Amino acid sequence: MMPDRNAPARQRTREYRLGSAVLSVAVPVTRPVRVLMLEDSEADAELIRHELVRSGLVTVTERVETEREFASAIKDFLPDV
């Protein structure tokens, strides 16, 4: 079963401690951005992944090397970009 990409964001609770007081704050959990890379170099793909992580963006990446793999990944991986 495929996830509903239009489902509302879930929420989780983050706790902050202020002395003896604890403040609980609801924090939305956004879904990761799904990134499909057409890249023949694993090293280049790793650099892209590194920069995405460094930016703070939460991502799921998929690397493909051929047009056929790309066409298949468009249907199966359902990338955002």
C-alpha positions, 0 to 999 in steps of 0.5 A: 500500500502506498502512503498518502502523500497528501495526508496532513502532517503528524505531530510529536511532542518536544519537551523543554526543561526550564529549571524544574518546569517542563514545557511540552510543545507540539511539533509538526512532523513533516514528511521527507522530500523525496529526491530522485537523482539521475547521476552516473557517479556514486561519488557525486551523488554522495556529495549531493546527499551530504549537502542536502543533510548539511542544509537541514532538509529532511530527504529520502534519496534514490540514485539511478543511472539510466533512462530506463531506471529513471522512468521506473523510479518515477512510478515506483519511488514517487519523487518530489524532485 
